[in-house]
Amino acid sequence: MTDTHVADTDDDRAERADHVCADCGRRFYTEDLLVLHRGVTHPEALDAAERDAYREAYAAEERAIRSFRLRALGILVLLYFGFLFLYVIYAS
Ligand SMILES: [Zn+2]
């Protein structure tokens, strides 16, 4: 089996991407990434179990993104008020 896309990249990284899409041959590092790829790119080829796995992975991804946004917002608020208080203390 020859894969020209993988041949150019680092061999160690290519070996770790061992979750292969059955429809297009694309490789992924984790099972979740493969499930998400198949749900987005080949939705017509999914069976019931794969569809459930896709919904679960999609919901988990959404929770992770929401959590990241909240933490990012918290850090921005802390930085904003941190610099505001520094300005009040040292510039007055
Ligand atoms: Zn695919």
PDB file of the backbone (N, CA, C, O) and the ligand in Angstrom, with CONECT records:
HET     ZN  A 101       1
ATOM      1  N   MET A   1       0.845  -1.191   0.000  1.00  0.00           N
ATOM      2  CA  MET A   1       0.000   0.000   0.000  1.00  0.00           C
ATOM      3  C   MET A   1       0.876   1.234   0.000  1.00  0.00           C
ATOM      4  O   MET A   1       1.711   1.389   0.892  1.00  0.00           O
ATOM      5  N   THR A   2       0.716   2.105  -0.958  1.00  0.00           N
ATOM      6  CA  THR A   2       1.472   3.352  -0.998  1.00  0.00           C
ATOM      7  C   THR A   2       0.542   4.520  -0.754  1.00  0.00           C
ATOM      8  O   THR A   2      -0.547   4.598  -1.321  1.00  0.00           O
ATOM      9  N   ASP A   3       0.987   5.422   0.095  1.00  0.00           N
ATOM     10  CA  ASP A   3       0.195   6.617   0.397  1.00  0.00           C
ATOM     11  C   ASP A   3       1.108   7.816   0.209  1.00  0.00           C
ATOM     12  O   ASP A   3       1.979   8.070   1.042  1.00  0.00           O
ATOM     13  N   THR A   4       0.916   8.559  -0.884  1.00  0.00           N
ATOM     14  CA  THR A   4       1.822   9.652  -1.209  1.00  0.00           C
ATOM     15  C   THR A   4       1.690  10.802  -0.232  1.00  0.00           C
ATOM     16  O   THR A   4       2.649  11.548  -0.031  1.00  0.00           O
ATOM     17  N   HIS A   5       0.495  10.970   0.398  1.00  0.00           N
ATOM     18  CA  HIS A   5       0.310  12.073   1.344  1.00  0.00           C
ATOM     19  C   HIS A   5       1.155  11.878   2.585  1.00  0.00           C
ATOM     20  O   HIS A   5       1.670  12.844   3.149  1.00  0.00           O
ATOM     21  N   VAL A   6       1.304  10.619   3.017  1.00  0.00           N
ATOM     22  CA  VAL A   6       2.013  10.331   4.251  1.00  0.00           C
ATOM     23  C   VAL A   6       3.510  10.246   4.005  1.00  0.00           C
ATOM     24  O   VAL A   6       4.300  10.477   4.920  1.00  0.00           O
ATOM     25  N   ALA A   7       3.916   9.914   2.766  1.00  0.00           N
ATOM     26  CA  ALA A   7       5.330   9.670   2.468  1.00  0.00           C
ATOM     27  C   ALA A   7       6.199  10.891   2.745  1.00  0.00           C
ATOM     28  O   ALA A   7       7.363  10.742   3.116  1.00  0.00           O
ATOM     29  N   ASP A   8       5.658  12.091   2.574  1.00  0.00           N
ATOM     30  CA  ASP A   8       6.450  13.295   2.750  1.00  0.00           C
ATOM     31  C   ASP A   8       6.674  13.637   4.216  1.00  0.00           C
ATOM     32  O   ASP A   8       7.658  14.295   4.554  1.00  0.00           O
ATOM     33  N   THR A   9       5.782  13.202   5.084  1.00  0.00           N
ATOM     34  CA  THR A   9       5.850  13.625   6.483  1.00  0.00           C
ATOM     35  C   THR A   9       6.778  12.731   7.281  1.00  0.00           C
ATOM     36  O   THR A   9       7.289  11.731   6.776  1.00  0.00           O
ATOM     37  N   ASP A  10       6.988  13.106   8.537  1.00  0.00           N
ATOM     38  CA  ASP A  10       7.838  12.349   9.442  1.00  0.00           C
ATOM     39  C   ASP A  10       7.300  10.937   9.641  1.00  0.00           C
ATOM     40  O   ASP A  10       6.105  10.765   9.880  1.00  0.00           O
ATOM     41  N   ASP A  11       8.159   9.923   9.546  1.00  0.00           N
ATOM     42  CA  ASP A  11       7.712   8.528   9.608  1.00  0.00           C
ATOM     43  C   ASP A  11       7.074   8.181  10.946  1.00  0.00           C
ATOM     44  O   ASP A  11       6.064   7.480  10.991  1.00  0.00           O
ATOM     45  N   ASP A  12       7.669   8.677  12.052  1.00  0.00           N
ATOM     46  CA  ASP A  12       7.121   8.364  13.372  1.00  0.00           C
ATOM     47  C   ASP A  12       5.708   8.912  13.524  1.00  0.00           C
ATOM     48  O   ASP A  12       4.824   8.233  14.046  1.00  0.00           O
ATOM     49  N   ARG A  13       5.499  10.137  13.068  1.00  0.00           N
ATOM     50  CA  ARG A  13       4.166  10.729  13.170  1.00  0.00           C
ATOM     51  C   ARG A  13       3.186   9.952  12.313  1.00  0.00           C
ATOM     52  O   ARG A  13       2.054   9.719  12.735  1.00  0.00           O
ATOM     53  N   ALA A  14       3.596   9.546  11.120  1.00  0.00           N
ATOM     54  CA  ALA A  14       2.714   8.815  10.223  1.00  0.00           C
ATOM     55  C   ALA A  14       2.322   7.475  10.830  1.00  0.00           C
ATOM     56  O   ALA A  14       1.188   7.025  10.664  1.00  0.00           O
ATOM     57  N   GLU A  15       3.264   6.827  11.539  1.00  0.00           N
ATOM     58  CA  GLU A  15       2.951   5.530  12.131  1.00  0.00           C
ATOM     59  C   GLU A  15       1.929   5.651  13.255  1.00  0.00           C
ATOM     60  O   GLU A  15       1.119   4.746  13.455  1.00  0.00           O
ATOM     61  N   ARG A  16       1.960   6.760  13.988  1.00  0.00           N
ATOM     62  CA  ARG A  16       1.007   6.915  15.084  1.00  0.00           C
ATOM     63  C   ARG A  16      -0.398   7.209  14.579  1.00  0.00           C
ATOM     64  O   ARG A  16      -1.367   6.969  15.300  1.00  0.00           O
ATOM     65  N   ALA A  17      -0.537   7.725  13.352  1.00  0.00           N
ATOM     66  CA  ALA A  17      -1.856   8.002  12.787  1.00  0.00           C
ATOM     67  C   ALA A  17      -2.422   6.715  12.203  1.00  0.00           C
ATOM     68  O   ALA A  17      -2.477   6.544  10.985  1.00  0.00           O
ATOM     69  N   ASP A  18      -2.844   5.807  13.091  1.00  0.00           N
ATOM     70  CA  ASP A  18      -3.211   4.473  12.631  1.00  0.00           C
ATOM     71  C   ASP A  18      -4.723   4.256  12.561  1.00  0.00           C
ATOM     72  O   ASP A  18      -5.163   3.116  12.408  1.00  0.00           O
ATOM     73  N   HIS A  19      -5.523   5.305  12.668  1.00  0.00           N
ATOM     74  CA  HIS A  19      -6.974   5.188  12.474  1.00  0.00           C
ATOM     75  C   HIS A  19      -7.283   5.650  11.053  1.00  0.00           C
ATOM     76  O   HIS A  19      -7.257   6.844  10.754  1.00  0.00           O
ATOM     77  N   VAL A  20      -7.576   4.678  10.179  1.00  0.00           N
ATOM     78  CA  VAL A  20      -7.706   4.970   8.745  1.00  0.00           C
ATOM     79  C   VAL A  20      -9.172   4.965   8.346  1.00  0.00           C
ATOM     80  O   VAL A  20      -9.915   4.046   8.692  1.00  0.00           O
ATOM     81  N   CYS A  21      -9.590   6.006   7.610  1.00  0.00           N
ATOM     82  CA  CYS A  21     -10.960   6.077   7.102  1.00  0.00           C
ATOM     83  C   CYS A  21     -11.148   5.016   6.018  1.00  0.00           C
ATOM     84  O   CYS A  21     -10.347   4.922   5.088  1.00  0.00           O
ATOM     85  N   ALA A  22     -12.211   4.219   6.143  1.00  0.00           N
ATOM     86  CA  ALA A  22     -12.465   3.141   5.188  1.00  0.00           C
ATOM     87  C   ALA A  22     -12.918   3.676   3.830  1.00  0.00           C
ATOM     88  O   ALA A  22     -12.816   2.965   2.831  1.00  0.00           O
ATOM     89  N   ASP A  23     -13.415   4.910   3.770  1.00  0.00           N
ATOM     90  CA  ASP A  23     -13.945   5.451   2.517  1.00  0.00           C
ATOM     91  C   ASP A  23     -12.911   6.223   1.708  1.00  0.00           C
ATOM     92  O   ASP A  23     -12.885   6.107   0.483  1.00  0.00           O
ATOM     93  N   CYS A  24     -12.057   7.011   2.363  1.00  0.00           N
ATOM     94  CA  CYS A  24     -11.119   7.836   1.598  1.00  0.00           C
ATOM     95  C   CYS A  24      -9.662   7.552   1.954  1.00  0.00           C
ATOM     96  O   CYS A  24      -8.768   8.092   1.303  1.00  0.00           O
ATOM     97  N   GLY A  25      -9.390   6.716   2.974  1.00  0.00           N
ATOM     98  CA  GLY A  25      -8.017   6.348   3.297  1.00  0.00           C
ATOM     99  C   GLY A  25      -7.258   7.365   4.118  1.00  0.00           C
ATOM    100  O   GLY A  25      -6.067   7.180   4.371  1.00  0.00           O
ATOM    101  N   ARG A  26      -7.920   8.452   4.550  1.00  0.00           N
ATOM    102  CA  ARG A  26      -7.244   9.457   5.357  1.00  0.00           C
ATOM    103  C   ARG A  26      -6.937   8.899   6.742  1.00  0.00           C
ATOM    104  O   ARG A  26      -7.728   8.135   7.295  1.00  0.00           O
ATOM    105  N   ARG A  27      -5.778   9.281   7.310  1.00  0.00           N
ATOM    106  CA  ARG A  27      -5.337   8.739   8.593  1.00  0.00           C
ATOM    107  C   ARG A  27      -5.539   9.752   9.706  1.00  0.00           C
ATOM    108  O   ARG A  27      -5.403  10.958   9.498  1.00  0.00           O
ATOM    109  N   PHE A  28      -5.875   9.236  10.918  1.00  0.00           N
ATOM    110  CA  PHE A  28      -6.108  10.105  12.076  1.00  0.00           C
ATOM    111  C   PHE A  28      -5.393   9.546  13.287  1.00  0.00           C
ATOM    112  O   PHE A  28      -5.159   8.342  13.387  1.00  0.00           O
ATOM    113  N   TYR A  29      -5.041  10.453  14.225  1.00  0.00           N
ATOM    114  CA  TYR A  29      -4.290  10.039  15.409  1.00  0.00           C
ATOM    115  C   TYR A  29      -5.184   9.419  16.462  1.00  0.00           C
ATOM    116  O   TYR A  29      -4.716   8.587  17.239  1.00  0.00           O
ATOM    117  N   THR A  30      -6.470   9.798  16.519  1.00  0.00           N
ATOM    118  CA  THR A  30      -7.354   9.238  17.539  1.00  0.00           C
ATOM    119  C   THR A  30      -8.644   8.735  16.883  1.00  0.00           C
ATOM    120  O   THR A  30      -9.019   9.153  15.787  1.00  0.00           O
ATOM    121  N   GLU A  31      -9.303   7.819  17.599  1.00  0.00           N
ATOM    122  CA  GLU A  31     -10.573   7.267  17.138  1.00  0.00           C
ATOM    123  C   GLU A  31     -11.630   8.373  17.014  1.00  0.00           C
ATOM    124  O   GLU A  31     -12.420   8.378  16.069  1.00  0.00           O
ATOM    125  N   ASP A  32     -11.640   9.315  17.981  1.00  0.00           N
ATOM    126  CA  ASP A  32     -12.626  10.402  17.953  1.00  0.00           C
ATOM    127  C   ASP A  32     -12.494  11.258  16.700  1.00  0.00           C
ATOM    128  O   ASP A  32     -13.497  11.645  16.100  1.00  0.00           O
ATOM    129  N   LEU A  33     -11.252  11.556  16.305  1.00  0.00           N
ATOM    130  CA  LEU A  33     -11.052  12.366  15.100  1.00  0.00           C
ATOM    131  C   LEU A  33     -11.555  11.635  13.869  1.00  0.00           C
ATOM    132  O   LEU A  33     -12.138  12.247  12.974  1.00  0.00           O
ATOM    133  N   LEU A  34     -11.331  10.312  13.818  1.00  0.00           N
ATOM    134  CA  LEU A  34     -11.836   9.518  12.688  1.00  0.00           C
ATOM    135  C   LEU A  34     -13.355   9.529  12.668  1.00  0.00           C
ATOM    136  O   LEU A  34     -13.960   9.697  11.609  1.00  0.00           O
ATOM    137  N   VAL A  35     -13.989   9.348  13.846  1.00  0.00           N
ATOM    138  CA  VAL A  35     -15.458   9.349  13.925  1.00  0.00           C
ATOM    139  C   VAL A  35     -16.014  10.692  13.462  1.00  0.00           C
ATOM    140  O   VAL A  35     -16.987  10.737  12.710  1.00  0.00           O
ATOM    141  N   LEU A  36     -15.390  11.801  13.914  1.00  0.00           N
ATOM    142  CA  LEU A  36     -15.845  13.135  13.515  1.00  0.00           C
ATOM    143  C   LEU A  36     -15.658  13.348  12.014  1.00  0.00           C
ATOM    144  O   LEU A  36     -16.530  13.919  11.360  1.00  0.00           O
ATOM    145  N   HIS A  37     -14.528  12.894  11.462  1.00  0.00           N
ATOM    146  CA  HIS A  37     -14.290  13.021  10.022  1.00  0.00           C
ATOM    147  C   HIS A  37     -15.342  12.269   9.229  1.00  0.00           C
ATOM    148  O   HIS A  37     -15.887  12.793   8.258  1.00  0.00           O
ATOM    149  N   ARG A  38     -15.632  11.030   9.643  1.00  0.00           N
ATOM    150  CA  ARG A  38     -16.598  10.216   8.897  1.00  0.00           C
ATOM    151  C   ARG A  38     -18.000  10.840   8.974  1.00  0.00           C
ATOM    152  O   ARG A  38     -18.744  10.815   7.993  1.00  0.00           O
ATOM    153  N   GLY A  39     -18.361  11.400  10.145  1.00  0.00           N
ATOM    154  CA  GLY A  39     -19.672  12.026  10.274  1.00  0.00           C
ATOM    155  C   GLY A  39     -19.821  13.270   9.412  1.00  0.00           C
ATOM    156  O   GLY A  39     -20.906  13.540   8.898  1.00  0.00           O
ATOM    157  N   VAL A  40     -18.738  14.034   9.249  1.00  0.00           N
ATOM    158  CA  VAL A  40     -18.804  15.272   8.467  1.00  0.00           C
ATOM    159  C   VAL A  40     -18.641  14.988   6.982  1.00  0.00           C
ATOM    160  O   VAL A  40     -19.358  15.563   6.164  1.00  0.00           O
ATOM    161  N   THR A  41     -17.700  14.099   6.616  1.00  0.00           N
ATOM    162  CA  THR A  41     -17.340  13.911   5.210  1.00  0.00           C
ATOM    163  C   THR A  41     -18.132  12.799   4.530  1.00  0.00           C
ATOM    164  O   THR A  41     -18.446  12.902   3.344  1.00  0.00           O
ATOM    165  N   HIS A  42     -18.460  11.733   5.270  1.00  0.00           N
ATOM    166  CA  HIS A  42     -19.178  10.602   4.667  1.00  0.00           C
ATOM    167  C   HIS A  42     -20.435  10.271   5.461  1.00  0.00           C
ATOM    168  O   HIS A  42     -20.587   9.130   5.898  1.00  0.00           O
ATOM    169  N   PRO A  43     -21.342  11.223   5.664  1.00  0.00           N
ATOM    170  CA  PRO A  43     -22.523  10.934   6.501  1.00  0.00           C
ATOM    171  C   PRO A  43     -23.414   9.838   5.910  1.00  0.00           C
ATOM    172  O   PRO A  43     -24.086   9.121   6.652  1.00  0.00           O
ATOM    173  N   GLU A  44     -23.424   9.704   4.579  1.00  0.00           N
ATOM    174  CA  GLU A  44     -24.286   8.695   3.952  1.00  0.00           C
ATOM    175  C   GLU A  44     -23.756   7.278   4.158  1.00  0.00           C
ATOM    176  O   GLU A  44     -24.504   6.310   4.017  1.00  0.00           O
ATOM    177  N   ALA A  45     -22.452   7.148   4.496  1.00  0.00           N
ATOM    178  CA  ALA A  45     -21.844   5.823   4.632  1.00  0.00           C
ATOM    179  C   ALA A  45     -21.885   5.291   6.063  1.00  0.00           C
ATOM    180  O   ALA A  45     -21.389   4.196   6.324  1.00  0.00           O
ATOM    181  N   LEU A  46     -22.482   6.068   7.014  1.00  0.00           N
ATOM    182  CA  LEU A  46     -22.470   5.636   8.414  1.00  0.00           C
ATOM    183  C   LEU A  46     -23.577   4.633   8.689  1.00  0.00           C
ATOM    184  O   LEU A  46     -24.685   4.762   8.169  1.00  0.00           O
ATOM    185  N   ASP A  47     -23.266   3.610   9.527  1.00  0.00           N
ATOM    186  CA  ASP A  47     -24.343   2.754  10.040  1.00  0.00           C
ATOM    187  C   ASP A  47     -24.823   3.323  11.373  1.00  0.00           C
ATOM    188  O   ASP A  47     -24.304   4.333  11.847  1.00  0.00           O
ATOM    189  N   ALA A  48     -25.825   2.663  11.977  1.00  0.00           N
ATOM    190  CA  ALA A  48     -26.464   3.223  13.179  1.00  0.00           C
ATOM    191  C   ALA A  48     -25.461   3.415  14.318  1.00  0.00           C
ATOM    192  O   ALA A  48     -25.485   4.438  15.002  1.00  0.00           O
ATOM    193  N   ALA A  49     -24.581   2.435  14.521  1.00  0.00           N
ATOM    194  CA  ALA A  49     -23.615   2.531  15.611  1.00  0.00           C
ATOM    195  C   ALA A  49     -22.641   3.674  15.366  1.00  0.00           C
ATOM    196  O   ALA A  49     -22.298   4.417  16.286  1.00  0.00           O
ATOM    197  N   GLU A  50     -22.193   3.813  14.105  1.00  0.00           N
ATOM    198  CA  GLU A  50     -21.267   4.901  13.785  1.00  0.00           C
ATOM    199  C   GLU A  50     -21.950   6.254  13.951  1.00  0.00           C
ATOM    200  O   GLU A  50     -21.325   7.220  14.390  1.00  0.00           O
ATOM    201  N   ARG A  51     -23.253   6.322  13.594  1.00  0.00           N
ATOM    202  CA  ARG A  51     -23.990   7.578  13.740  1.00  0.00           C
ATOM    203  C   ARG A  51     -24.088   7.971  15.218  1.00  0.00           C
ATOM    204  O   ARG A  51     -23.912   9.136  15.573  1.00  0.00           O
ATOM    205  N   ASP A  52     -24.374   6.977  16.078  1.00  0.00           N
ATOM    206  CA  ASP A  52     -24.422   7.251  17.520  1.00  0.00           C
ATOM    207  C   ASP A  52     -23.060   7.715  18.024  1.00  0.00           C
ATOM    208  O   ASP A  52     -22.963   8.662  18.805  1.00  0.00           O
ATOM    209  N   ALA A  53     -21.996   7.028  17.561  1.00  0.00           N
ATOM    210  CA  ALA A  53     -20.642   7.413  17.993  1.00  0.00           C
ATOM    211  C   ALA A  53     -20.336   8.835  17.537  1.00  0.00           C
ATOM    212  O   ALA A  53     -19.700   9.601  18.261  1.00  0.00           O
ATOM    213  N   TYR A  54     -20.795   9.191  16.320  1.00  0.00           N
ATOM    214  CA  TYR A  54     -20.562  10.549  15.806  1.00  0.00           C
ATOM    215  C   TYR A  54     -21.283  11.583  16.654  1.00  0.00           C
ATOM    216  O   TYR A  54     -20.712  12.616  17.001  1.00  0.00           O
ATOM    217  N   ARG A  55     -22.562  11.300  16.994  1.00  0.00           N
ATOM    218  CA  ARG A  55     -23.316  12.254  17.823  1.00  0.00           C
ATOM    219  C   ARG A  55     -22.636  12.450  19.173  1.00  0.00           C
ATOM    220  O   ARG A  55     -22.546  13.568  19.680  1.00  0.00           O
ATOM    221  N   GLU A  56     -22.153  11.333  19.754  1.00  0.00           N
ATOM    222  CA  GLU A  56     -21.495  11.407  21.054  1.00  0.00           C
ATOM    223  C   GLU A  56     -20.195  12.204  20.950  1.00  0.00           C
ATOM    224  O   GLU A  56     -19.914  13.051  21.798  1.00  0.00           O
ATOM    225  N   ALA A  57     -19.398  11.931  19.904  1.00  0.00           N
ATOM    226  CA  ALA A  57     -18.132  12.651  19.725  1.00  0.00           C
ATOM    227  C   ALA A  57     -18.398  14.131  19.457  1.00  0.00           C
ATOM    228  O   ALA A  57     -17.667  14.995  19.941  1.00  0.00           O
ATOM    229  N   TYR A  58     -19.460  14.424  18.673  1.00  0.00           N
ATOM    230  CA  TYR A  58     -19.812  15.811  18.366  1.00  0.00           C
ATOM    231  C   TYR A  58     -20.197  16.558  19.642  1.00  0.00           C
ATOM    232  O   TYR A  58     -19.769  17.692  19.856  1.00  0.00           O
ATOM    233  N   ALA A  59     -21.021  15.905  20.504  1.00  0.00           N
ATOM    234  CA  ALA A  59     -21.433  16.534  21.755  1.00  0.00           C
ATOM    235  C   ALA A  59     -20.234  16.756  22.666  1.00  0.00           C
ATOM    236  O   ALA A  59     -20.125  17.802  23.306  1.00  0.00           O
ATOM    237  N   ALA A  60     -19.323  15.770  22.730  1.00  0.00           N
ATOM    238  CA  ALA A  60     -18.129  15.917  23.562  1.00  0.00           C
ATOM    239  C   ALA A  60     -17.270  17.069  23.053  1.00  0.00           C
ATOM    240  O   ALA A  60     -16.737  17.846  23.846  1.00  0.00           O
ATOM    241  N   GLU A  61     -17.132  17.183  21.719  1.00  0.00           N
ATOM    242  CA  GLU A  61     -16.360  18.276  21.129  1.00  0.00           C
ATOM    243  C   GLU A  61     -16.986  19.623  21.479  1.00  0.00           C
ATOM    244  O   GLU A  61     -16.282  20.580  21.802  1.00  0.00           O
ATOM    245  N   GLU A  62     -18.336  19.690  21.410  1.00  0.00           N
ATOM    246  CA  GLU A  62     -19.024  20.933  21.739  1.00  0.00           C
ATOM    247  C   GLU A  62     -18.806  21.326  23.195  1.00  0.00           C
ATOM    248  O   GLU A  62     -18.582  22.496  23.504  1.00  0.00           O
ATOM    249  N   ARG A  63     -18.875  20.330  24.097  1.00  0.00           N
ATOM    250  CA  ARG A  63     -18.629  20.622  25.512  1.00  0.00           C
ATOM    251  C   ARG A  63     -17.207  21.130  25.703  1.00  0.00           C
ATOM    252  O   ARG A  63     -16.982  22.075  26.458  1.00  0.00           O
ATOM    253  N   ALA A  64     -16.243  20.507  25.021  1.00  0.00           N
ATOM    254  CA  ALA A  64     -14.844  20.930  25.158  1.00  0.00           C
ATOM    255  C   ALA A  64     -14.659  22.355  24.649  1.00  0.00           C
ATOM    256  O   ALA A  64     -13.939  23.145  25.259  1.00  0.00           O
ATOM    257  N   ILE A  65     -15.307  22.687  23.533  1.00  0.00           N
ATOM    258  CA  ILE A  65     -15.176  24.039  22.965  1.00  0.00           C
ATOM    259  C   ILE A  65     -15.815  25.059  23.893  1.00  0.00           C
ATOM    260  O   ILE A  65     -15.258  26.134  24.113  1.00  0.00           O
ATOM    261  N   ARG A  66     -17.013  24.722  24.455  1.00  0.00           N
ATOM    262  CA  ARG A  66     -17.684  25.645  25.373  1.00  0.00           C
ATOM    263  C   ARG A  66     -16.813  25.878  26.604  1.00  0.00           C
ATOM    264  O   ARG A  66     -16.665  27.011  27.061  1.00  0.00           O
ATOM    265  N   SER A  67     -16.234  24.795  27.141  1.00  0.00           N
ATOM    266  CA  SER A  67     -15.361  24.905  28.308  1.00  0.00           C
ATOM    267  C   SER A  67     -14.149  25.781  27.993  1.00  0.00           C
ATOM    268  O   SER A  67     -13.756  26.623  28.801  1.00  0.00           O
ATOM    269  N   PHE A  68     -13.555  25.573  26.802  1.00  0.00           N
ATOM    270  CA  PHE A  68     -12.396  26.386  26.407  1.00  0.00           C
ATOM    271  C   PHE A  68     -12.777  27.863  26.300  1.00  0.00           C
ATOM    272  O   PHE A  68     -12.032  28.733  26.750  1.00  0.00           O
ATOM    273  N   ARG A  69     -13.944  28.145  25.701  1.00  0.00           N
ATOM    274  CA  ARG A  69     -14.381  29.539  25.560  1.00  0.00           C
ATOM    275  C   ARG A  69     -14.562  30.196  26.913  1.00  0.00           C
ATOM    276  O   ARG A  69     -14.161  31.344  27.108  1.00  0.00           O
ATOM    277  N   LEU A  70     -15.179  29.459  27.874  1.00  0.00           N
ATOM    278  CA  LEU A  70     -15.376  30.021  29.207  1.00  0.00           C
ATOM    279  C   LEU A  70     -14.047  30.322  29.870  1.00  0.00           C
ATOM    280  O   LEU A  70     -13.874  31.384  30.468  1.00  0.00           O
ATOM    281  N   ARG A  71     -13.085  29.375  29.765  1.00  0.00           N
ATOM    282  CA  ARG A  71     -11.784  29.604  30.387  1.00  0.00           C
ATOM    283  C   ARG A  71     -11.056  30.757  29.721  1.00  0.00           C
ATOM    284  O   ARG A  71     -10.421  31.567  30.396  1.00  0.00           O
ATOM    285  N   ALA A  72     -11.147  30.835  28.384  1.00  0.00           N
ATOM    286  CA  ALA A  72     -10.493  31.932  27.662  1.00  0.00           C
ATOM    287  C   ALA A  72     -11.098  33.270  28.078  1.00  0.00           C
ATOM    288  O   ALA A  72     -10.375  34.247  28.274  1.00  0.00           O
ATOM    289  N   LEU A  73     -12.445  33.313  28.214  1.00  0.00           N
ATOM    290  CA  LEU A  73     -13.109  34.541  28.648  1.00  0.00           C
ATOM    291  C   LEU A  73     -12.665  34.920  30.060  1.00  0.00           C
ATOM    292  O   LEU A  73     -12.407  36.089  30.343  1.00  0.00           O
ATOM    293  N   GLY A  74     -12.577  33.917  30.949  1.00  0.00           N
ATOM    294  CA  GLY A  74     -12.129  34.168  32.316  1.00  0.00           C
ATOM    295  C   GLY A  74     -10.734  34.749  32.354  1.00  0.00           C
ATOM    296  O   GLY A  74     -10.468  35.680  33.114  1.00  0.00           O
ATOM    297  N   ILE A  75      -9.837  34.208  31.541  1.00  0.00           N
ATOM    298  CA  ILE A  75      -8.465  34.715  31.497  1.00  0.00           C
ATOM    299  C   ILE A  75      -8.439  36.152  30.975  1.00  0.00           C
ATOM    300  O   ILE A  75      -7.703  36.990  31.497  1.00  0.00           O
ATOM    301  N   LEU A  76      -9.247  36.439  29.940  1.00  0.00           N
ATOM    302  CA  LEU A  76      -9.299  37.805  29.406  1.00  0.00           C
ATOM    303  C   LEU A  76      -9.811  38.790  30.447  1.00  0.00           C
ATOM    304  O   LEU A  76      -9.283  39.894  30.579  1.00  0.00           O
ATOM    305  N   VAL A  77     -10.852  38.384  31.193  1.00  0.00           N
ATOM    306  CA  VAL A  77     -11.402  39.264  32.236  1.00  0.00           C
ATOM    307  C   VAL A  77     -10.348  39.510  33.317  1.00  0.00           C
ATOM    308  O   VAL A  77     -10.165  40.642  33.765  1.00  0.00           O
ATOM    309  N   LEU A  78      -9.651  38.437  33.737  1.00  0.00           N
ATOM    310  CA  LEU A  78      -8.585  38.595  34.739  1.00  0.00           C
ATOM    311  C   LEU A  78      -7.492  39.529  34.240  1.00  0.00           C
ATOM    312  O   LEU A  78      -7.044  40.404  34.980  1.00  0.00           O
ATOM    313  N   LEU A  79      -7.056  39.354  32.990  1.00  0.00           N
ATOM    314  CA  LEU A  79      -6.019  40.229  32.437  1.00  0.00           C
ATOM    315  C   LEU A  79      -6.500  41.674  32.381  1.00  0.00           C
ATOM    316  O   LEU A  79      -5.772  42.599  32.739  1.00  0.00           O
ATOM    317  N   TYR A  80      -7.751  41.853  31.922  1.00  0.00           N
ATOM    318  CA  TYR A  80      -8.297  43.211  31.795  1.00  0.00           C
ATOM    319  C   TYR A  80      -8.295  43.916  33.137  1.00  0.00           C
ATOM    320  O   TYR A  80      -7.773  45.024  33.255  1.00  0.00           O
ATOM    321  N   PHE A  81      -8.877  43.282  34.159  1.00  0.00           N
ATOM    322  CA  PHE A  81      -8.949  43.934  35.464  1.00  0.00           C
ATOM    323  C   PHE A  81      -7.589  43.984  36.143  1.00  0.00           C
ATOM    324  O   PHE A  81      -7.308  44.920  36.891  1.00  0.00           O
ATOM    325  N   GLY A  82      -6.734  42.981  35.893  1.00  0.00           N
ATOM    326  CA  GLY A  82      -5.380  43.013  36.426  1.00  0.00           C
ATOM    327  C   GLY A  82      -4.630  44.236  35.937  1.00  0.00           C
ATOM    328  O   GLY A  82      -4.045  44.969  36.735  1.00  0.00           O
ATOM    329  N   PHE A  83      -4.643  44.461  34.623  1.00  0.00           N
ATOM    330  CA  PHE A  83      -3.963  45.639  34.075  1.00  0.00           C
ATOM    331  C   PHE A  83      -4.655  46.936  34.489  1.00  0.00           C
ATOM    332  O   PHE A  83      -3.998  47.955  34.702  1.00  0.00           O
ATOM    333  N   LEU A  84      -5.981  46.892  34.601  1.00  0.00           N
ATOM    334  CA  LEU A  84      -6.707  48.085  35.052  1.00  0.00           C
ATOM    335  C   LEU A  84      -6.274  48.473  36.461  1.00  0.00           C
ATOM    336  O   LEU A  84      -6.027  49.649  36.730  1.00  0.00           O
ATOM    337  N   PHE A  85      -6.179  47.488  37.370  1.00  0.00           N
ATOM    338  CA  PHE A  85      -5.764  47.794  38.742  1.00  0.00           C
ATOM    339  C   PHE A  85      -4.306  48.225  38.781  1.00  0.00           C
ATOM    340  O   PHE A  85      -3.952  49.132  39.534  1.00  0.00           O
ATOM    341  N   LEU A  86      -3.444  47.581  37.970  1.00  0.00           N
ATOM    342  CA  LEU A  86      -2.044  48.017  37.902  1.00  0.00           C
ATOM    343  C   LEU A  86      -1.967  49.466  37.451  1.00  0.00           C
ATOM    344  O   LEU A  86      -1.188  50.253  37.990  1.00  0.00           O
ATOM    345  N   TYR A  87      -2.781  49.815  36.454  1.00  0.00           N
ATOM    346  CA  TYR A  87      -2.780  51.188  35.955  1.00  0.00           C
ATOM    347  C   TYR A  87      -3.238  52.154  37.060  1.00  0.00           C
ATOM    348  O   TYR A  87      -2.643  53.215  37.246  1.00  0.00           O
ATOM    349  N   VAL A  88      -4.299  51.777  37.790  1.00  0.00           N
ATOM    350  CA  VAL A  88      -4.827  52.634  38.859  1.00  0.00           C
ATOM    351  C   VAL A  88      -3.778  52.831  39.945  1.00  0.00           C
ATOM    352  O   VAL A  88      -3.608  53.933  40.467  1.00  0.00           O
ATOM    353  N   ILE A  89      -3.057  51.723  40.288  1.00  0.00           N
ATOM    354  CA  ILE A  89      -2.090  51.806  41.380  1.00  0.00           C
ATOM    355  C   ILE A  89      -0.852  52.596  40.968  1.00  0.00           C
ATOM    356  O   ILE A  89      -0.406  53.472  41.708  1.00  0.00           O
ATOM    357  N   TYR A  90      -0.290  52.295  39.792  1.00  0.00           N
ATOM    358  CA  TYR A  90       1.019  52.883  39.433  1.00  0.00           C
ATOM    359  C   TYR A  90       0.924  54.171  38.636  1.00  0.00           C
ATOM    360  O   TYR A  90       1.911  54.902  38.550  1.00  0.00           O
ATOM    361  N   ALA A  91      -0.227  54.477  38.047  1.00  0.00           N
ATOM    362  CA  ALA A  91      -0.295  55.674  37.188  1.00  0.00           C
ATOM    363  C   ALA A  91      -1.008  56.829  37.869  1.00  0.00           C
ATOM    364  O   ALA A  91      -1.230  57.874  37.259  1.00  0.00           O
ATOM    365  N   SER A  92      -1.366  56.640  39.134  1.00  0.00           N
ATOM    366  CA  SER A  92      -2.075  57.758  39.782  1.00  0.00           C
ATOM    367  C   SER A  92      -1.192  58.412  40.848  1.00  0.00           C
ATOM    368  O   SER A  92      -1.615  59.367  41.499  1.00  0.00           O
TER     369      SER A  92
HETATM  370 ZN    ZN A 101     -12.920   9.683   4.851  1.00  0.00          ZN2+
END
